[in-house]
C-alpha cells in the first residue's frame, strides 16, 4: 500500500525494563505522505494523529490481536476534514489492506 513503518514502540520490552510484566505488545507507526499530507493541508492538527498507528498485542490466552482506530473516527473532530474526503477513504483502505495482510488474510 506504499506505507512506511516510521517507528515501532515495544511496550512489552519497556515494561520488562521497568521490572513489570506485560505480554508482547507493539505499537506500529506507519504512513504514506501522499495520503497523510492532504489531511494536514486541510487542518494542520491532523499531524497530531498521523501517521497511522496499529497496536499488535497478545492476550492472556496467547491470541494475537491487531487494534486500530478508523481514520474517519480519528480525524472526525477536526475542522476542514470531511469524512467523505478521498484521502480518508484511501487511508482507510490502506489500513485495512495492511492489517489483513498482517493477519494472514
N, C-alpha and C positions, 0 to 999 in steps of 0.2 A: 504493500500500500504506500510505499515511499516514505515510511516513517523511520525516524532515527531514535534510538534509545539514548537519551541525554544523560540519564542518571539511574542508578539502581541503589535504593536505600534498603539495607539488610537489617530490618527491625529485630530479627532473631539474634543476629550477631551482636547488635547493640545491647540487647537485654542481657545476653550472656556476659558481655564485657562489664556490665554493671552488677554482675552477680545475681541476676534474676532469670527466671525461666520464662521462655516464650517459644512456642513451636516455630517452625520455619515460616517466615513471613517477610516478603519483599515488596517494596513499592517500586514499580517501574514507571519512569517519567519519560515520555516519548512524544514525538510530534513530527509535523511536516510544516515548515514555514509557509509553503504555498497554501495550506489550509488555515493555519492559525493567524497569519498576518492580516487577512481581511477582517477577521473578528476584532483584532486590536486596532485596525484603522477605523472601524465603526465605533469602538469605545476602547480607549487605551486600558481601562480597568480589566479588560478581558485577559491582560497579561498576568493578573493575579491567579487566574485559573488555568492558564495554558503554560506549558504544554499539557497534554492529557496525561492522566495517571491511571494505572491499574494496580490493584493490590492482589498479590498472589500469596495465599496462606494455606496452611494445613490445620485442620481442626483436630480436636482431641481424639477422634476416631481414625485419623490418618487420611481423611478425604482432603484433596487439594481443591481449592476454590479460587475463582477469579472474580473480583468485585470492582465495579467502577460506577461512576455517575454519568448518566447520559449527557452529552454536550448541551442539548437543549435545556436540560434542568440546571446544569452548571452555569450557563450564561443567561438564564431566564430573566434575572432581575436587572440586567444591565440595559440602560437606555441605548437605543440605536441598534440593538441586535434583535432581529426578528427570528423567532423560532423556525420560520419557513425559509430563512436565508440559505442559499446554495451551499455556502461554506459550512453551515451547521449540519446540513444533510450529508455533506461529504465527510465531515469529521465522524459523524455517527456511523456511516458505512465503513470507514476505515477502522474505527474502533471495533465494530462487530467482526470485520474480516480478520483482524489481528487476534482477537480473543478466541474466535472459532478455530483459527489455525493453531493457537497455543493449546487449546483444549483437545486438539486432535480431530476436529470435525471439519 
